[in-house]
Every structure is written in C-alpha cells, then in structure tokens.
Amino acid sequence: MNHIIQTIEEKKLVGKSLKMSFAEDKTSQLWGSFMPHKSKVKHQVSTNVFSLQVYNAVLDYKTFNPLTLFTKHALVEVSKFDDIPKGLDTFILPKGLYAVFTYKGLAKDVAPFFKEIMTVWLPQSKYNIDDRPHFELIPENYNPNNPDSQEDFYIPIIPK
C-alpha cells in the first residue's frame, strides 16, 4: 500500500465530539451538528477538517469489537484558542509519528481499505499502533458520495 511516514507536530483543534461505536455509527449526526458552526471558528489554519477518533485502548484489529465505544471528533485546526464559539470544545493533538494513507472512493466503501492497513500493512511493517488519536484529514471539497473524493488516513505508529 502506498503511504508515507510522517511526524505530526502538536495541533490545536476546535470542534464537537460524540461517543459512538462502529455498530452504532453517529458520524452523520456529529458532522451535521458541527458544520453550521465551522465558519464561526476564528484563527483557522486551513480549510481542511479533521475526523478524529480516540479509542479507550490501543486499537487492535485481532480483538476488534464493533460494539466498543470510542469518541469521534469533528474538528478544524486553529492557530490559537481565542474566542471559541459556544458549544464547541478544544482538543490538543499531541506530536507523534503517523503512517499516512490516501483513500480515494466512496465513504461507505472505506472498511476494506482500513482493514488492509490494519491486517496486512501493519503486521508486515516496522511499526506497531501507538495509543494516540487516529484521524482523517479531509479537504474542503470532499463529498462522501463522489467516487473521486480523497481523504488521508493518519494511523499513529511507533517503531517495533
């Protein structure tokens, strides 16, 4: 799989979050509640958005359970935490090493792509999953129903 290994510097993020599981996916609800507030966030660094997941433990595909709860965030990056609109929260993404994979296709078809990263690429790589947030960096023109849309998956890693 094509990928790059990249160190991400600490990032200041602003947005909303919801607890969910893969079986009870509330992603549409989360983004629907965040997007009307996105333009009100001051000091945005870019037009990209972050879809970020915080798991309660290191994500292990061998013991993966679709009912396990995690927190998903819809966020934008900011240069400083000034004038945060009411109803939005701050989040600091810590510095760390990531494997970055670009996905092109329909959002509903991403599961096999992610499974290949976790069950094929990762075991054959020089890395293990790290206990830090996973995220997707999504460009402004992203359309989940367009097969030509692209997003970058950031998988937190540490050397084996």
Protein Blocks (a to p, Z undefined) as FASTA:
>chain_A
ZZddddddddddddddddddfklccklmmmmmmmmmmmmpghiablcdcdddddfbdcdf
klgcfkbccddddddddfbdghiaehiacdddddddddddddeddfklmmmmmmmmmmmm
mmmmcbdcddddddddddfklcfkbckbccddddddddZZ
